Amino acid sequence: MQEGEALLQRLLEELLETGASVEVVCAGHPELIPEVRRLLALARSVQAQMDALFAPPAPEGENGTDRNSSQRG
């Protein structure tokens, strides 16, 4: 890994771990703010896709149907 890539990775990891703003994390490297923002958007997109793929199933009765409704009446 190149030195620049390692720095970007470190900054992105710090951003994700601390929840600090991009500006705070990149204070020592303001020239990297646009690239860190791009990487953050990419990481969030991938996380959203993973969450959608591996979402736990909805508990019974929360999908708009009542499993006991067919037993009534």
N, C-alpha and C positions, 0 to 999 in steps of 0.2 A: 504494500500500500504506500502511495506517495505521501509525503509530509502534509501537503494541502488536503488530501482526502482524509487523512487521520485527524487533522484539526477539525474539519467539517463534521466528521463522525463524533468527535468528542463534544463539540458544541451542540449537535443535535441530541445526543444522549443527555447532556446536562439540561437542555431545554425540556425534554420529555420527563426526566426524573424530577425536576424541581418545579415545573409549571411556571417558571419565570418567563418574562417577555423575551422576544427575540432580541430587542434592543439591549436588555440587561445582559443576556448571555453573550452577546456579540460586542459588548462595550469595548473590549480590547482589539477587536477586528471589525470595525464598522463596514468595511468594504465587503464583508461576507454576508451581510444581512440579507440581500436579495437571494443568494443561493441557499442560505439556511431556511428562509421562508419557503422556498420551493421544495426543499427536502422535507420540511415539516408538513406541508400540504400533501406530499406524496405519502409520507408515513401515516398520516391521518386517513387518507384514502384507502390505503392497504388495510389499516386496522378496521375501518368500516366494512370493507369487503369480508374480512375474516369474521367479524361479529355477525354479519348476515349469514355467512355460510355455516357457522357453528353455533348459532343461537339455540338456546335450550328450547325444547318444545313447550308450548303454552300448556299450563295446567288445565285439566278437564273443566269444561264449563266456561272458560275464558275466551273461546273462539266464536262466541255468538250463539252457541247451542247449549242446551241444558240436557245432560245425559238422562235426567230423570223425567223429561217432558214426555217421552214416548211411553212411560209407565203410568202416566196420570190418566184419569178419566174413565 
